[in-house]
Amino acid sequence: MGWTGSIVLLGITALAMAGGCGGDDNSVGITGGDASADATADSSLPPQADAGPLVDAKAGDAGPITASCPTGQTACDETCATLGSDPANCGACGTVCSAGTVCSQGTCALSCAGGTTACGQSCVNETSDNANCGGCGKGCSTGLTCVAGACSAVCNPGLTLCTPSAPDAGADSGTDAGSSSSTGAACVDLTGDRANCGACGTVCASGEVCSAGSCAISCPTGQVNCNGLCISPTTDPLYCGATAGCGVNNVGSNGTPCAAGTACSAGVCGVSCPGTEINCNGSCVDPATSALYCGASTTCAGANAGNACMAGQACSVGTCSLSCQAGLSNCSGTCDNLLNDPSNCGTCGTVCAAGAVCSNGACTLSCQASLTACSGVCDNLQTDNHNCGTCGTACAAGQVCAAGVCGLSCQAALTNCSGVCDNLKTDTTNCGTCGHACPAGDVCTNGACTLTCEAGLDNCSGTCDDLQTDPANCGSCGHTCAAGQVCSAGTCQVSCQASLTNCGGTCDNTLTDTNNCGTCGHACPAGDVCSAGSCALSCQAGLTSCSGTCDNLQTDTNNCGTCAHACAAGDICSGGVCTISCQVGLTNCSGDCTNEQNDPSNCGACGTVCPANNACVTGRCIPLAYPQPCTTGTDPESGSPWVVCTSSASALWISANNGETGANTYHATQICNQLGYSTLAAYGGTGGDTCSLAQRGTSCSSPGAETFQGGGNDGTDANGLVLASTVMWQCTK
């Protein structure tokens, strides 16, 4: 019958029947238009607001009726409206929202509730609204459904997506999303579609129908033949509620095709929500996490409609609560970072003292460059009356500290309060008179403590701040100037004190700064320090200057003990003395690195020489005796098994002893030495055999040809050459 019969393109209600069935349009207010027509829909309308006038569900009666609208909508005059978001019928038919307001959850309001977005005067969910999918005005084309903010092809339950170019693409049934650009893709019922019977592309012969996924002559009991398809009228989403005859020649009814997102149950189309989701105002939501219907249940209406969470809140287990992002904590209804908030440092309510900062959840003193910590306070020794020149040196009454020396008295408008010049009109610790401190939270305005911020000040987190001059709130609350900067006219600027110079936005002391020594940009070489504005070599304790370089005479092999005394190749400098350094597993015996496990001249200890006809094996002298064929053993390091193939007093042939298993490693020279043979003469692979090279059927009792092709070399380690996989080798005296 081809692709034009018995299919519903991508789950949309436009039904093209090749065989007729009366040509009924059973959708309410929706036509089978193309994608361009859908795209021009008024983006200011809420979901399904452009559904149009109600029409008769059966052909031949075009006038308006009072038939029920799709689930989630209400018949208002001749239009199906969504009362929860339609600004022309907000909450009730005929209730029109005024200009500047939106319809949110059936109420005209100034803004949309959580989880929805204002598109025109409608509050819509951009993750599921077909008319505003992913953004206002982004309508989905015919055949597509909005899922997670993207238009996707979605088949109703019980249908499979089939495409002409990929006949087997519909093997997976259910609600699989297809490509929105696939030409001719269609959602079909594989159990009753004659053009796709049992599988996509399987066409029943003329005169046959598709029944239970197999081509047959007639439909089984309980099913109806609709245009050559055997369908179940109680569950089929294409012919929901059909009766015998399926409307052909005015016999029976062809039922109703269910819209996308709905399913046929007991012959009636309705919203079908998966899992624990419920139908709320025509949308499937999870009441445990939905910010718009938090805690909703059953009908999702009236007392069961749940709550819309406020901005900044999230729905968790059906309850709206403050939701702080990772790294923030709820402090009295505000999300704060306990690692760096000086008002909530480490724990909520822990306020850092003036001059301290919050770092990693602890209040710490942080002195900028040019300031010195004096008894837990950052002070400028050039200007601080309590620490003038050095910590603890206080200027006498009536004096001020300038360039580190006590001198001039306080300038006009300032008052000497305990050796500090203060402005009694603005200083909260000396407000009006010296020693009169304002309570926490007050500011000093014209010499009086007040709870409100005066003109020109702004309340920043409970503190009145001058955004024009406050380095912690410069220009705006929370905008902090970098260390060494001041706030002037609401802008952070570098302001260097006496003896410091502005070098690229940083206050530096050109007398001591190695990056700006003498002048800005003049950097001292590595190892030099800046002293009185000049670069000079300065070796730290334990180092000695050798030809312009700071060296450690205790460890430097080029300057061991004294400058220019170089150690010989292979030696190291330890404690200022050159000495030999042996690798792990070797021992220094009279200046030579040797392995005491197999060295017959230093067997087990330096100077222990094995007698003639003895070999050193694992640090012990063993009388020489050659092993017999079929003698077995394992590698002393890896434990891989080996076997003797042939032996004599002068030569020994050894093979790997686990057939074709290749996970072996052998220290061939070490094994030769253990068996009393001094030299690894030859080696090669076995091809998976024992005692031969790929001759098959050989063994230690019946060895093959003694052929060594040089294969199996896997490098060396502290115990000598390493052979890998299925190998064999020859030892000689």
Secondary structure, 3 states (H helix, E strand, C coil): CCCCCCEEHHHCCCEECCCCHHHCCCCCCCCCCCHHHHHCCCCCCCCCCCCCECCCCCCCCCCCCCCCCCCCCEEECCEEECCCCCCCCCCCCCCCCCCCCEEECCEEECCCCCCCEEECCEEECCCCCCCCCCCCCCCCCCCCEEECCEEEEECCCCCEEEECCECCHHHCCCCCEECCCCCCCEEECCCCCHHHCCCCCCCCCCCCEEECCEEECCCCCCCEEECCEEECCCCCCCCECCCCCCCHHHCCCCCECCCCCEEEECCEEEECCCCCCEEECCEEECCCCCCCCECCCCCCCHHHCCECCCCCEEEECCEEEECCCCCCEEECCEEECCCCCCCCCCCCCCCCCCCEEEECCEEEECCCCCCEEECCEEECCCCCCCCCCCCCCCCCCCCCEECCEECCCCCCCCEEECCEEECCCCCCCCCCCCCCCCCCCCEEECCEEECCCCCCCEEECCEEECCCCCCCCCCCCCCCCCCCEEEECCEEEECCCCCCEEECCEEECCCCCCCCCCCCCCCCCCCEEEECCEEEECCCCCCEEECCEEECCCCCCCCCCCCCCCCCCCEEEECCEEEECCCCCCEEECCEEECCCCCCCCCCCCCCCCCCCEEEECCEEEECCCCCCCCEEECCCCCCEEEEEEECCCEEEEEECCCCCCCCEECHHHHHHHCCCCEEEEEEECCCCCCCCCCCCCCCCCCCCCCCCCCCEEEEECCEEEEECCEEEEEEC
